[in-house]
Amino acid sequence: MPWYLIIIIFVLNILWGIGFFYFLLLIFFHPRKKLRLFGKKLPVVGILIYFRNKIAKIIKEKYETYIERYPGGVVNIKKEEFIRTIYEKVHEWTEEKALVPNLPNFIQKPVLSFVQVVSDHFLKELFRNFIPNLAEKYQIRKKIFDLFSDKNIKFIEDKAKYYLTKPLVIIGAFFGLLFGFLNIILIIIF
């Protein structure tokens, strides 16, 4: 096999690898608007742009469920269930620890009850007061939903292109080089 064919195989594989990973960036961010062909909209749009509303809806739902404080002291049942499940996991974890079952009974029960009471109060304070106060203080809700505006999606796209393009091109070139070696080995074998 001539030496220039080997070089051509390596170069083509490296270009294929670079192109594939660059194509992944394009899939996520381009096109920003729906394309039209003969006056009809094509269902081709960047994944991040397409799923932006769905992602925003999921984040809004989780925020309202676990972080936001209901006005007038209304109890958020989902948040209380979440606190209870974490409390039960902490309770099971403390009982399963090797140190606690090896303690004598007169020490084991107070230690377990102390850990359970402290964890219960800690979790309630954390999820009912601390996290909602922190979210209100730093206006997390406003910042989260501003992130999904068109201006900020463009900002995310620019940052992703700036920080991800070079590493993805290098990774693509590396995979292309590996495939080039594999192709040469297969050509030599067959």
Steps between C-alpha positions, in 0.01 A plus 500: 500500500646839409589733788275780378189277533585442866522876555173555312326238719627669818401848382152388393441324831621801699274730298210260553559503877529878516192542286294264715569684825455840338170370363395422859546868590293600201224258596471656844494863394410540132284593330353749747175532302297241317613457143258541211496298182248597232311705757463215751680486832745217542512337843876560520607724786783492752438253784564754774271753334232238433497361852546840669131531590484142629814548710366830635169332590677217686724743689201721586306200630793379713564853628136547600493156661819493701627856540225758482317590819123511476345830608309519827667196654323250274662157529663358187411131514760387243776679690387337826502157333851572369617598850341186645668268247842656568434472874413131461821440304704671773316294762577174315862605448554569871350165596713312247829651615725241660578721800142548619389132520819412693424752773323391815124554502503778758735704272367384164144631544595854609759527220247389239228728631743794516612446139141463385378813678794708380470377141124560501535859623798564273319378187185695584697819564708448187213441257231716661703810587867509400479403131185710429656802679819456300303471176304817580810693606694426181190504275574151370162466331552812288854397408399147402222613269705784355752235400250355253432827320620538139781736596640255754463198272720691255745565786506128590551415133794740472663367818448139393657571162790683662573240768384176333608533139873456554473198739239334277714554190800348683291204616365456146852513354616240756213265415565557129865410554399180683263409219779574252724248680215250502445551127869450426506181709191367321650586160823319590310194627266476202 
